[in-house]
Amino acid sequence: MPSRTRARHAAPTVRRFLSRESTTSRKPSPQTSATPASQRFRRSGFRWVRLPGRRTLVALGSVFALVVGAFVVMYVGTPVPTEPQAGADDEGTTVYYADGRTPLFRIGANREVVRYEQIPGHLRWAVLAAEDRGYYGGHGVSAMGTIRAMWKNASGGEAQGGSTITQQLARNYYKGLSRDRTAGRKIKEIFIALKLNRHRSKEDILALYLNTIYFGRQTSGVQAAARAYFDKDVWSLDVAESALLAAMIQRPAYFKTRGNDAPARALRARWKYVLDGMVSMGRLSRAEAGRQRFPVTRREWRGVGLSGQNVLVRQRIMDELRALDIPAERVVNGRLKIHTGLDQRWMSHAERAMREAREPEWPKDVRRGLIAVDPRDGAIKAFHNGDPSRNPHDSVFAPVAQAGSTFKPYVLAAALRRGYNVHSKISGKSPVRFAPDGSLTPMTAPGYRVDNDEKIGSVGTVDLVKATALSVNTGYVRLAFEAGLGTVLKTAQDLGVPEAALRPFKGQAGVALGVPDVSAVTQAAGYAAFANGGTAVTPHLITKIVDARGRAVPLPWDRPGKRVLGADHAAQVTHALRAVVEEGTGAGAALPVHPVAGKTGTTDGNRSAWFVGYTPRLSAAVVTANAKAGPLKNLPGHPGKVSGDTLPTKIWRSFMEKVTADLPPEEFPEPAFSGTALDWSRPSATTSPTPTPATR
């Protein structure tokens, strides 16, 4: 066949072969024998393929040999892990009182080890469905998952785990691996996982994993998690409960088992993913999966050494740690020492003050709380949220009531920032009706009607000190217009009232009468700025954090706060608030030795009542509120309606009388009464003076 011979020798320096394994053995027809061989090959689907040269093959082989050799050397040089890393075995965190020696409680790895055979099969398969579906058929490493994670991490994309259960155990339990998301760490993790897979049984690895992995709710291991979420032993869990625990592993600090917000919806989606995985693995039928219902978990959990007010302390501390970007896992296993500002004796004084008011006998729908803050730095020194068995709701850190007249000092502070002083005069006539621009309109015309409390009725012209002492509503709404409603809101926010609480009332004169909902801790901290000379403070429980190496963790509230008022402005506010106690609605708060400044507050219909007050060394707030619609009245030992000058003032005085026994007497600074005194009782007095600096 001459044509085939010519084609074969057309390019003698290049090796070629046919892309099919064999050619047909049929004899060519007369038509095909006349066609060149190259055309016949193209028509029948054959083509020529160029092979690498000898040198290229040698180079590729050398590179492959080097990679394999390096792999072998690294694998042989990787020891079998035996020692757990620091913090992996029941190393928790201790929370202390202010003395730094007396522990409040521990936040630790709440763990109870169980044997492999005690863990039900459906729980083991649920965890594998969630975390490593190829566990029993693999070698401890997911090649594709590792490559994907390394690529994502190297390219700056979203962090990817890409880890099998064995790799997670290598990273989270055994010593020798950092938490850095680097290729080097990932490669080392692979070799440790391979060694674990070779030298330990699958059952041993899975049992160790299930006894150490973090499930949220301060629990490590399946037994502690079963008790925390379902109040039962792990061997009593059903399929749906097992799937929930397996789902929690992915994001234990984010997922929520109750509610319908994003974390709760994400957990339900993950729970369904686990059930679908069990079906795909042949461990659950589709019909069985369809019958499962998302399980109900406990609202509270046992085994963390908490009781009484400590439950709320723990919740607040965890909130503060999240704000500091300290993850829950580090708290549980990080061996931190957390110091608080809480005084153990003062906490007892707060409880006694509430008990003296017969608080444990109050109805469950009554919200009640007392909290005290150090004016110097905002450290929370004591609080009481009521009897936990009667009042499980947070009434000190959460906003449970409108501020009422305890908001008026912020209006006064705003006026002082505008350059006025407390000798300015204002009309206390009641009732009056205001137009949107702050001018008075006839009572028959449209507008915002304001009435004074029936105890004081209509009063004549009074200065701002008297208006504060008597809590004159009409005068304070006029003052808010004169100071500027925007200035009032800005001043309140600068003193610590959350912007979210103020936003709905932008441009509304009713803000002067305390329509925003605020928390007791917000009010205690806001008044602390008046006590310390005008510097805003951030209320906080945590005063110091020491890590496992003895290093202090920086805290944002260690830095000086923002100067909101000048020293004389703060002294003028205190002067007006002292008049509340000496001759006004807060007379019941007076102490025998220490000077007191404060403000009562009662909302419409007596639904909630406050007293917020301070001495030079301590600011405290007491709130009582009816969670139901209607007035707060006829509490045990307190017949009739509750108002700010009755029950809250009584509780405040009882507490402060006890704690100030530990403090030396100290006087408030006398004001210089800087600023302009205007008479707003005259219609012509509407010109604002030149604003003075806040640091004056």
FIKOL-954449 format. One line per field, with one value per residue (C-alpha): residue in one letter; x, y, z; residue number from 0. Coordinates in nm, 2 decimals. Example, Ala and Ser with C-alpha at 12.3 -4.5 7.8 and 13.67 -1.06 7.14 Angstrom:
2
residuo: (A;S)
X: (1.23;1.37)
Y: (-0.45;-0.11)
Z: (0.78;0.71)
num: (0;1)
***
This chain:
696
residuo: (M;P;S;R;T;R;A;R;H;A;A;P;T;V;R;R;F;L;S;R;E;S;T;T;S;R;K;P;S;P;Q;T;S;A;T;P;A;S;Q;R;F;R;R;S;G;F;R;W;V;R;L;P;G;R;R;T;L;V;A;L;G;S;V;F;A;L;V;V;G;A;F;V;V;M;Y;V;G;T;P;V;P;T;E;P;Q;A;G;A;D;D;E;G;T;T;V;Y;Y;A;D;G;R;T;P;L;F;R;I;G;A;N;R;E;V;V;R;Y;E;Q;I;P;G;H;L;R;W;A;V;L;A;A;E;D;R;G;Y;Y;G;G;H;G;V;S;A;M;G;T;I;R;A;M;W;K;N;A;S;G;G;E;A;Q;G;G;S;T;I;T;Q;Q;L;A;R;N;Y;Y;K;G;L;S;R;D;R;T;A;G;R;K;I;K;E;I;F;I;A;L;K;L;N;R;H;R;S;K;E;D;I;L;A;L;Y;L;N;T;I;Y;F;G;R;Q;T;S;G;V;Q;A;A;A;R;A;Y;F;D;K;D;V;W;S;L;D;V;A;E;S;A;L;L;A;A;M;I;Q;R;P;A;Y;F;K;T;R;G;N;D;A;P;A;R;A;L;R;A;R;W;K;Y;V;L;D;G;M;V;S;M;G;R;L;S;R;A;E;A;G;R;Q;R;F;P;V;T;R;R;E;W;R;G;V;G;L;S;G;Q;N;V;L;V;R;Q;R;I;M;D;E;L;R;A;L;D;I;P;A;E;R;V;V;N;G;R;L;K;I;H;T;G;L;D;Q;R;W;M;S;H;A;E;R;A;M;R;E;A;R;E;P;E;W;P;K;D;V;R;R;G;L;I;A;V;D;P;R;D;G;A;I;K;A;F;H;N;G;D;P;S;R;N;P;H;D;S;V;F;A;P;V;A;Q;A;G;S;T;F;K;P;Y;V;L;A;A;A;L;R;R;G;Y;N;V;H;S;K;I;S;G;K;S;P;V;R;F;A;P;D;G;S;L;T;P;M;T;A;P;G;Y;R;V;D;N;D;E;K;I;G;S;V;G;T;V;D;L;V;K;A;T;A;L;S;V;N;T;G;Y;V;R;L;A;F;E;A;G;L;G;T;V;L;K;T;A;Q;D;L;G;V;P;E;A;A;L;R;P;F;K;G;Q;A;G;V;A;L;G;V;P;D;V;S;A;V;T;Q;A;A;G;Y;A;A;F;A;N;G;G;T;A;V;T;P;H;L;I;T;K;I;V;D;A;R;G;R;A;V;P;L;P;W;D;R;P;G;K;R;V;L;G;A;D;H;A;A;Q;V;T;H;A;L;R;A;V;V;E;E;G;T;G;A;G;A;A;L;P;V;H;P;V;A;G;K;T;G;T;T;D;G;N;R;S;A;W;F;V;G;Y;T;P;R;L;S;A;A;V;V;T;A;N;A;K;A;G;P;L;K;N;L;P;G;H;P;G;K;V;S;G;D;T;L;P;T;K;I;W;R;S;F;M;E;K;V;T;A;D;L;P;P;E;E;F;P;E;P;A;F;S;G;T;A;L;D;W;S;R;P;S;A;T;T;S;P;T;P;T;P;A;T;R)
X: (0.00;0.22;0.00;0.01;0.39;0.42;0.20;0.40;0.73;0.60;0.76;1.03;1.13;0.78;0.63;0.26;-0.01;-0.37;-0.63;-0.82;-0.68;-0.71;-0.82;-1.07;-0.94;-1.18;-1.02;-1.06;-1.31;-1.19;-1.32;-1.14;-0.81;-0.79;-0.83;-0.52;-0.47;-0.48;-0.82;-0.95;-0.85;-1.02;-1.35;-1.36;-1.29;-0.92;-0.67;-0.30;-0.19;0.15;0.32;0.55;0.92;1.16;1.30;0.96;0.86;1.18;1.12;0.76;0.87;1.13;0.88;0.64;0.91;1.01;0.64;0.59;0.92;0.84;0.50;0.65;0.92;0.66;0.42;0.69;0.81;0.46;0.42;0.10;-0.07;-0.13;-0.14;-0.45;-0.40;-0.44;-0.81;-0.94;-1.02;-1.25;-1.06;-1.32;-1.34;-1.39;-1.60;-1.51;-1.67;-1.50;-1.25;-1.08;-1.07;-1.43;-1.58;-1.93;-1.94;-1.75;-1.82;-1.65;-1.66;-1.96;-1.86;-1.94;-1.77;-1.98;-1.87;-1.92;-2.18;-2.39;-2.43;-2.73;-2.67;-2.91;-2.71;-2.38;-2.52;-2.68;-2.35;-2.19;-2.46;-2.39;-2.01;-1.86;-2.08;-1.78;-1.64;-1.63;-1.52;-1.25;-0.90;-0.96;-0.90;-1.13;-0.90;-1.15;-1.27;-0.91;-0.82;-1.14;-1.07;-0.71;-0.81;-1.08;-0.84;-0.56;-0.77;-0.93;-1.27;-1.51;-1.34;-1.40;-1.35;-1.33;-1.25;-1.35;-1.43;-1.08;-0.94;-1.16;-1.04;-0.68;-0.73;-0.95;-0.83;-0.47;-0.16;0.05;-0.18;-0.25;-0.59;-0.44;-0.62;-0.30;-0.19;0.09;-0.14;-0.39;-0.11;0.00;-0.36;-0.38;-0.08;-0.20;-0.54;-0.39;-0.19;-0.49;-0.69;-0.41;-0.34;-0.69;-1.01;-1.30;-1.51;-1.24;-1.21;-1.58;-1.63;-1.35;-1.50;-1.85;-1.72;-1.53;-1.70;-1.88;-2.26;-2.34;-2.51;-2.17;-2.16;-1.89;-1.98;-2.31;-2.41;-2.38;-2.56;-2.84;-2.90;-2.87;-3.11;-3.35;-3.29;-3.23;-2.94;-2.78;-2.90;-3.26;-3.25;-3.48;-3.40;-3.53;-3.34;-3.02;-3.05;-3.08;-2.76;-2.58;-2.70;-2.57;-2.21;-2.17;-2.26;-2.33;-2.29;-2.52;-2.81;-3.12;-3.36;-3.66;-3.82;-3.84;-3.55;-3.26;-3.06;-3.37;-3.46;-3.10;-3.10;-3.42;-3.27;-2.96;-3.17;-3.35;-3.01;-2.91;-3.22;-3.18;-2.83;-2.93;-3.18;-2.91;-2.68;-2.94;-2.98;-3.33;-3.62;-3.78;-4.10;-3.93;-3.76;-4.10;-4.25;-3.99;-4.09;-3.85;-3.80;-3.87;-3.57;-3.55;-3.54;-3.29;-3.03;-2.86;-2.50;-2.33;-2.33;-2.57;-2.86;-3.04;-2.91;-2.61;-2.81;-2.86;-2.50;-2.39;-2.62;-2.49;-2.13;-2.17;-2.33;-2.03;-1.78;-1.96;-1.93;-1.55;-1.54;-1.44;-1.61;-1.80;-1.56;-1.27;-1.48;-1.57;-1.22;-1.00;-0.91;-1.00;-1.03;-1.31;-1.34;-1.66;-1.74;-2.01;-1.97;-2.09;-2.22;-2.40;-2.57;-2.70;-2.81;-3.00;-3.18;-3.27;-3.41;-3.64;-3.74;-3.83;-4.07;-4.22;-4.11;-4.12;-4.50;-4.56;-4.76;-4.55;-4.67;-4.49;-4.15;-3.91;-3.54;-3.27;-2.92;-2.63;-2.34;-2.01;-2.02;-1.64;-1.62;-1.97;-1.89;-2.20;-2.17;-2.49;-2.83;-3.14;-3.39;-3.64;-3.70;-3.60;-3.89;-4.14;-3.96;-3.77;-3.76;-3.47;-3.59;-3.26;-3.07;-3.37;-3.61;-3.94;-4.10;-4.12;-3.88;-4.15;-4.03;-3.69;-3.62;-3.66;-3.30;-3.19;-3.41;-3.26;-2.91;-2.99;-3.11;-2.78;-2.58;-2.76;-2.63;-2.92;-2.90;-3.13;-3.25;-3.44;-3.82;-4.10;-4.48;-4.63;-4.99;-5.19;-5.35;-5.20;-5.19;-4.88;-4.86;-4.60;-4.36;-4.39;-4.62;-4.93;-5.27;-5.62;-5.74;-6.01;-5.76;-5.56;-5.23;-5.05;-5.23;-5.02;-5.14;-4.95;-4.99;-5.31;-5.10;-4.96;-5.22;-5.16;-4.87;-4.75;-4.41;-4.13;-3.76;-3.62;-3.51;-3.87;-4.01;-3.78;-3.86;-4.23;-4.20;-4.40;-4.50;-4.61;-4.30;-4.07;-4.24;-4.19;-3.83;-3.78;-3.90;-3.67;-3.37;-3.46;-3.61;-3.31;-3.08;-3.28;-3.25;-2.88;-2.81;-3.00;-2.81;-2.48;-2.57;-2.63;-2.99;-2.99;-3.05;-3.30;-3.52;-3.52;-3.56;-3.94;-3.99;-3.78;-3.95;-4.21;-4.25;-4.38;-4.02;-3.97;-4.22;-4.03;-4.22;-3.92;-3.87;-3.54;-3.37;-3.28;-2.91;-2.94;-3.09;-2.84;-2.55;-2.71;-2.74;-2.38;-2.26;-2.43;-2.26;-1.91;-1.91;-2.04;-1.86;-2.07;-2.00;-2.06;-2.23;-2.05;-2.01;-1.66;-1.38;-1.09;-1.01;-0.69;-0.62;-0.45;-0.11;-0.17;-0.22;-0.49;-0.73;-0.79;-1.14;-1.30;-1.45;-1.10;-1.06;-1.20;-1.56;-1.70;-1.74;-2.11;-2.15;-1.92;-1.85;-2.08;-2.36;-2.35;-2.34;-2.65;-2.84;-2.74;-2.86;-3.20;-3.22;-3.12;-3.43;-3.64;-3.52;-3.51;-3.84;-4.01;-4.15;-3.84;-3.84;-3.86;-3.51;-3.32;-3.03;-2.92;-2.56;-2.50;-2.64;-2.88;-2.99;-3.26;-3.58;-3.91;-4.10;-4.46;-4.60;-4.96;-5.21;-4.95;-4.85;-4.48;-4.30;-3.93;-3.68;-3.33;-3.09;-2.73;-2.48;-2.13;-2.01;-2.30;-2.59;-2.88;-3.22;-3.53;-3.81;-4.15;-4.39;-4.71;-4.65;-5.03;-5.23;-5.35;-5.22;-4.97;-5.16;-5.24;-4.92;-4.87;-4.80;-4.86;-5.23;-5.34;-5.16;-4.78;-4.61;-4.24;-4.26;-4.38;-4.26;-3.96;-3.83;-3.87;-3.67;-3.40;-3.36;-3.34;-3.07;-2.86;-2.89;-2.72;-2.44;-2.35;-2.26;-1.95;-1.87;-1.73;-1.95;-1.88;-2.04;-2.15;-1.97;-2.16;-2.26;-2.14;-2.47;-2.30;-2.52;-2.81;-3.13;-3.44;-3.80;-4.00;-4.32;-4.33;-4.43;-4.15;-3.87;-3.80;-3.45;-3.19;-2.86;-2.53;-2.46;-2.17;-1.92;-2.01;-1.67;-1.72)
Y: (0.00;0.29;0.57;0.44;0.41;0.77;0.90;0.71;0.86;1.22;1.35;1.12;1.32;1.31;0.99;0.94;0.69;0.64;0.76;0.43;0.10;-0.10;-0.05;-0.26;-0.58;-0.56;-0.54;-0.20;-0.16;-0.03;0.31;0.34;0.20;0.49;0.75;0.87;0.71;1.05;1.13;0.78;0.82;1.16;1.03;0.73;0.94;0.88;1.17;1.20;1.28;1.43;1.26;1.44;1.41;1.20;1.50;1.62;1.28;1.26;1.61;1.52;1.20;1.38;1.63;1.35;1.16;1.47;1.54;1.17;1.17;1.49;1.35;1.03;1.22;1.46;1.17;0.96;1.27;1.34;1.18;1.01;1.28;1.19;1.51;1.73;2.10;2.35;2.43;2.11;1.92;2.10;2.42;2.69;3.05;3.20;3.51;3.71;3.97;4.31;4.19;3.97;3.68;3.57;3.37;3.44;3.13;2.94;2.94;2.62;2.33;2.15;1.80;1.44;1.17;0.87;0.54;0.49;0.22;0.46;0.70;0.59;0.49;0.75;1.03;0.90;0.89;1.23;1.38;1.20;1.33;1.68;1.68;1.39;1.16;0.97;0.90;0.52;0.49;0.76;0.79;1.08;1.35;1.51;1.59;1.80;1.98;2.06;2.19;2.40;2.55;2.62;2.79;3.00;3.10;3.18;3.39;3.59;3.44;3.33;3.11;2.74;2.45;2.17;1.93;1.58;1.47;1.34;1.67;1.86;1.64;1.69;2.07;2.12;1.86;1.75;1.97;2.10;2.29;2.66;2.81;3.01;2.96;2.90;2.64;2.52;2.46;2.28;2.05;1.96;1.89;1.65;1.44;1.43;1.32;1.05;0.93;0.92;0.73;0.47;0.42;0.46;0.29;0.48;0.41;0.56;0.88;0.93;0.87;1.13;1.37;1.34;1.38;1.70;1.90;2.22;2.23;2.58;2.66;2.62;2.24;2.03;1.67;1.50;1.40;1.76;1.89;1.64;1.76;2.13;2.12;1.84;1.76;1.39;1.15;1.11;0.75;0.87;1.11;1.04;1.10;1.46;1.56;1.39;1.58;1.91;1.85;1.74;2.06;2.28;2.18;2.40;2.74;2.68;3.05;3.17;2.92;2.97;2.68;2.91;3.20;3.28;3.52;3.45;3.23;3.02;2.97;2.88;2.61;2.46;2.45;2.28;2.03;1.93;1.90;1.65;1.44;1.44;1.33;1.04;0.94;0.96;0.75;0.48;0.53;0.67;0.61;0.90;0.82;0.83;1.16;1.31;1.22;1.41;1.74;2.01;1.94;2.18;2.26;2.38;2.75;2.72;2.46;2.30;2.22;2.56;2.65;2.95;3.05;3.37;3.69;3.50;3.38;3.74;3.82;3.54;3.66;4.01;3.90;3.69;4.00;4.21;3.94;3.92;4.30;4.25;3.99;3.72;3.40;3.17;2.89;3.09;3.16;2.80;2.66;2.96;2.97;3.34;3.53;3.78;4.04;4.23;4.55;4.37;4.41;4.10;4.29;4.55;4.27;4.15;4.50;4.52;4.19;4.30;4.64;4.45;4.20;4.47;4.60;4.25;4.21;3.82;3.85;4.08;3.94;3.78;4.04;4.32;4.41;4.53;4.61;4.79;4.87;5.09;5.22;5.38;5.74;5.74;5.47;5.31;4.99;4.81;4.77;4.59;4.50;4.30;4.17;4.04;3.69;3.47;3.23;3.51;3.74;3.55;3.86;4.10;4.42;4.59;4.56;4.55;4.84;4.75;5.09;5.44;5.68;5.92;6.23;6.07;6.19;6.56;6.60;6.53;6.82;7.04;6.94;7.02;7.37;7.43;7.31;7.58;7.85;7.89;7.84;7.71;8.05;8.09;8.11;7.93;7.92;7.63;7.69;7.38;7.26;7.42;7.33;7.36;7.42;7.23;7.53;7.54;7.84;7.82;7.78;7.81;7.50;7.46;7.46;7.16;7.10;6.89;6.91;6.89;6.86;6.88;6.60;6.64;6.67;7.01;7.13;7.47;7.68;8.02;8.14;7.92;7.89;7.57;7.45;7.47;7.33;7.03;6.99;6.99;6.80;7.06;6.89;7.21;7.40;7.12;7.08;7.45;7.41;7.13;7.36;7.64;7.41;7.25;6.90;6.79;6.91;6.72;6.40;6.45;6.52;6.21;6.00;6.15;6.05;5.69;5.66;5.43;5.60;5.32;5.42;5.79;5.75;5.70;6.03;6.26;6.60;6.51;6.73;6.44;6.32;6.58;6.38;6.05;5.86;5.64;5.30;5.28;5.04;5.09;5.06;5.33;5.57;5.49;5.54;5.86;6.02;5.91;6.18;6.45;6.30;6.29;6.64;6.58;6.28;6.00;5.65;5.31;5.08;4.74;4.44;4.33;4.54;4.32;4.01;3.81;3.54;3.20;3.36;3.62;3.90;4.17;4.20;4.57;4.69;4.99;5.14;5.17;5.48;5.81;5.87;6.16;6.50;6.58;6.87;7.12;7.09;7.38;7.25;6.92;7.11;7.30;6.99;6.84;7.16;7.12;6.75;6.81;7.04;6.74;6.56;6.85;7.02;6.83;6.49;6.29;6.39;6.03;5.96;6.18;6.02;6.13;6.20;6.19;6.45;6.31;6.43;6.25;6.25;6.06;5.94;5.82;5.74;5.79;5.59;5.49;5.20;5.24;5.43;5.52;5.68;5.76;5.93;5.96;6.07;6.18;5.82;5.61;5.64;5.40;5.35;5.16;5.07;4.91;4.85;4.66;4.43;4.43;4.72;4.93;5.09;4.94;4.92;4.74;4.55;4.36;4.62;4.91;4.99;5.22;5.33;5.31;5.64;5.74;5.91;5.61;5.25;5.31;5.59;5.37;5.09;5.33;5.48;5.14;5.03;5.35;5.38;5.05;5.09;5.45;5.33;5.19;5.53;5.85;6.16;6.38;6.70;6.79;7.09;7.42;7.56;7.90;7.93;8.02;8.09;8.32;8.34;8.41;8.45;8.23;8.30;8.62;8.56;8.79;8.59;8.35;8.46;8.20;8.31;8.22;7.85;7.79;7.51;7.19;7.18;7.52)
Z: (0.00;-0.13;-0.01;0.35;0.33;0.21;0.50;0.76;0.65;0.57;0.90;1.01;1.33;1.50;1.66;1.58;1.65;1.57;1.82;1.80;1.93;1.61;1.25;1.06;0.90;0.61;0.26;0.11;-0.17;-0.51;-0.41;-0.08;-0.22;-0.46;-0.17;0.01;0.35;0.55;0.40;0.47;0.84;0.87;0.72;0.95;1.27;1.31;1.36;1.43;1.79;1.88;2.18;2.42;2.35;2.55;2.74;2.84;2.97;3.18;3.33;3.42;3.58;3.78;3.92;4.00;4.18;4.38;4.49;4.59;4.77;4.96;5.05;5.18;5.38;5.54;5.61;5.78;5.97;6.11;6.46;6.56;6.78;7.14;7.34;7.34;7.28;7.56;7.63;7.46;7.78;8.03;8.06;8.13;8.22;8.57;8.63;8.95;9.17;9.19;9.44;9.18;9.42;9.48;9.19;9.07;8.85;8.58;8.21;8.11;7.88;8.02;7.92;8.03;7.83;7.72;7.55;7.18;7.24;7.45;7.16;6.95;6.59;6.45;6.63;6.49;6.14;6.18;6.27;5.97;5.74;5.86;5.87;5.68;5.46;5.33;5.67;5.66;5.30;5.32;5.45;5.69;5.43;5.17;4.88;4.69;5.01;5.11;4.76;4.75;5.10;5.02;4.69;4.86;5.15;4.91;4.67;4.96;4.92;5.19;5.44;5.38;5.61;5.37;5.66;5.74;6.10;6.13;6.01;6.25;6.54;6.43;6.43;6.73;6.97;6.92;6.99;6.70;6.47;6.48;6.39;6.10;5.76;5.57;5.31;5.54;5.83;5.60;5.47;5.82;5.92;5.63;5.75;6.11;5.99;5.77;6.07;6.29;6.03;6.01;6.38;6.54;6.45;6.30;6.61;6.84;6.62;6.60;6.98;7.06;6.82;6.96;7.32;7.24;6.97;7.07;7.04;7.18;7.51;7.67;7.61;7.47;7.38;7.29;7.65;7.78;7.47;7.51;7.86;7.77;7.48;7.57;7.94;7.87;7.83;7.49;7.45;7.49;7.19;6.90;6.53;6.51;6.83;6.70;6.37;6.56;6.76;6.44;6.27;6.56;6.50;6.20;6.36;6.73;6.83;6.55;6.53;6.74;6.83;6.88;6.69;6.33;6.27;6.03;6.28;6.36;5.99;5.91;6.18;6.04;5.69;5.83;6.03;5.70;5.53;5.79;5.75;5.37;5.42;5.63;5.36;5.09;5.30;5.34;5.72;5.71;5.47;5.29;5.47;5.81;5.73;5.63;5.96;6.16;6.32;6.43;6.81;7.09;7.31;7.67;7.72;8.00;8.07;8.37;8.46;8.44;8.81;8.78;9.00;9.10;8.94;8.80;8.50;8.39;8.47;8.24;7.96;7.99;8.00;7.69;7.51;7.61;7.49;7.15;7.13;7.19;6.91;7.15;7.03;7.25;7.19;7.33;7.64;7.69;7.64;7.67;8.04;8.07;8.39;8.37;8.64;8.69;8.88;9.09;9.46;9.64;9.95;9.73;9.53;9.87;9.96;9.63;9.70;10.05;9.93;9.68;9.94;10.19;9.93;9.92;9.56;9.57;9.62;9.32;9.03;8.75;8.50;8.69;8.56;8.82;8.83;9.03;8.90;9.02;8.81;8.91;8.77;8.72;8.45;8.40;8.58;8.70;9.08;9.17;9.03;9.11;8.86;9.10;9.21;8.92;8.98;8.95;8.70;8.44;8.21;8.19;8.35;8.40;8.07;7.84;7.79;7.97;8.01;7.88;8.05;8.16;8.35;8.41;8.05;8.15;8.27;7.91;7.79;8.06;7.96;7.59;7.69;7.88;7.58;7.38;7.62;7.87;8.24;8.51;8.62;8.30;8.36;8.20;8.23;8.42;8.31;8.25;8.02;7.71;7.34;7.13;6.75;6.55;6.58;6.96;6.98;7.20;7.03;7.16;7.34;7.07;6.79;6.66;6.83;7.09;7.43;7.74;8.10;8.43;8.68;8.88;9.20;9.10;8.85;8.69;8.82;8.73;8.61;8.76;8.69;8.55;8.89;9.02;8.70;8.75;9.11;9.04;8.71;8.52;8.19;8.01;8.10;7.98;7.65;7.59;7.70;7.44;7.17;7.29;7.30;6.97;6.94;6.74;7.02;7.28;7.08;7.02;7.39;7.50;7.25;7.36;7.72;7.62;7.51;7.20;6.87;6.78;7.09;6.98;6.61;6.60;6.79;6.57;6.55;6.82;7.12;7.33;7.36;7.63;7.85;7.80;7.54;7.43;7.59;7.78;8.01;8.38;8.30;8.03;8.28;8.56;8.31;8.16;8.50;8.59;8.35;8.56;8.87;8.72;8.57;8.21;8.07;7.91;8.03;7.88;8.14;8.16;8.38;8.26;8.40;8.32;8.11;8.15;7.89;7.95;7.91;8.17;7.93;7.97;7.69;7.59;7.67;7.48;7.80;7.95;7.73;7.85;7.76;7.55;7.71;7.66;7.91;8.06;8.43;8.51;8.29;8.48;8.81;8.71;8.62;8.95;9.12;8.97;9.05;9.41;9.43;9.33;9.64;9.87;9.79;9.51;9.40;9.51;9.88;9.99;9.84;10.08;10.26;10.61;10.52;10.15;9.91;9.66;9.31;9.11;8.93;8.96;8.66;8.61;8.27;8.15;8.34;8.60;8.39;8.49;8.75;8.80;9.03;8.90;9.13;9.23;9.49;9.39;9.39;9.27;9.02;9.05;8.88;8.99;8.74;8.80;8.51;8.43;8.13;8.07;7.96;8.26;8.57;8.81;9.14;9.46;9.49;9.82;10.09;9.84;9.80;9.53;9.21;9.19;9.10;9.08;9.42;9.60;9.55;9.32;9.55;9.86;9.70;9.58;9.92;10.09;9.86;9.87;10.24;10.28;10.01;10.10;10.45;10.28;10.12;10.27;10.25;9.95;9.83;9.48;9.32;9.33;8.99;8.87;8.67;8.34;8.04;7.97;8.18;7.97;8.06;7.83;8.02;7.81;7.44;7.32;7.48;7.19;7.08;7.13;7.28;7.12;7.19;7.44;7.40;7.57;7.75;7.92)
num: (0;1;2;3;4;5;6;7;8;9;10;11;12;13;14;15;16;17;18;19;20;21;22;23;24;25;26;27;28;29;30;31;32;33;34;35;36;37;38;39;40;41;42;43;44;45;46;47;48;49;50;51;52;53;54;55;56;57;58;59;60;61;62;63;64;65;66;67;68;69;70;71;72;73;74;75;76;77;78;79;80;81;82;83;84;85;86;87;88;89;90;91;92;93;94;95;96;97;98;99;100;101;102;103;104;105;106;107;108;109;110;111;112;113;114;115;116;117;118;119;120;121;122;123;124;125;126;127;128;129;130;131;132;133;134;135;136;137;138;139;140;141;142;143;144;145;146;147;148;149;150;151;152;153;154;155;156;157;158;159;160;161;162;163;164;165;166;167;168;169;170;171;172;173;174;175;176;177;178;179;180;181;182;183;184;185;186;187;188;189;190;191;192;193;194;195;196;197;198;199;200;201;202;203;204;205;206;207;208;209;210;211;212;213;214;215;216;217;218;219;220;221;222;223;224;225;226;227;228;229;230;231;232;233;234;235;236;237;238;239;240;241;242;243;244;245;246;247;248;249;250;251;252;253;254;255;256;257;258;259;260;261;262;263;264;265;266;267;268;269;270;271;272;273;274;275;276;277;278;279;280;281;282;283;284;285;286;287;288;289;290;291;292;293;294;295;296;297;298;299;300;301;302;303;304;305;306;307;308;309;310;311;312;313;314;315;316;317;318;319;320;321;322;323;324;325;326;327;328;329;330;331;332;333;334;335;336;337;338;339;340;341;342;343;344;345;346;347;348;349;350;351;352;353;354;355;356;357;358;359;360;361;362;363;364;365;366;367;368;369;370;371;372;373;374;375;376;377;378;379;380;381;382;383;384;385;386;387;388;389;390;391;392;393;394;395;396;397;398;399;400;401;402;403;404;405;406;407;408;409;410;411;412;413;414;415;416;417;418;419;420;421;422;423;424;425;426;427;428;429;430;431;432;433;434;435;436;437;438;439;440;441;442;443;444;445;446;447;448;449;450;451;452;453;454;455;456;457;458;459;460;461;462;463;464;465;466;467;468;469;470;471;472;473;474;475;476;477;478;479;480;481;482;483;484;485;486;487;488;489;490;491;492;493;494;495;496;497;498;499;500;501;502;503;504;505;506;507;508;509;510;511;512;513;514;515;516;517;518;519;520;521;522;523;524;525;526;527;528;529;530;531;532;533;534;535;536;537;538;539;540;541;542;543;544;545;546;547;548;549;550;551;552;553;554;555;556;557;558;559;560;561;562;563;564;565;566;567;568;569;570;571;572;573;574;575;576;577;578;579;580;581;582;583;584;585;586;587;588;589;590;591;592;593;594;595;596;597;598;599;600;601;602;603;604;605;606;607;608;609;610;611;612;613;614;615;616;617;618;619;620;621;622;623;624;625;626;627;628;629;630;631;632;633;634;635;636;637;638;639;640;641;642;643;644;645;646;647;648;649;650;651;652;653;654;655;656;657;658;659;660;661;662;663;664;665;666;667;668;669;670;671;672;673;674;675;676;677;678;679;680;681;682;683;684;685;686;687;688;689;690;691;692;693;694;695)
***
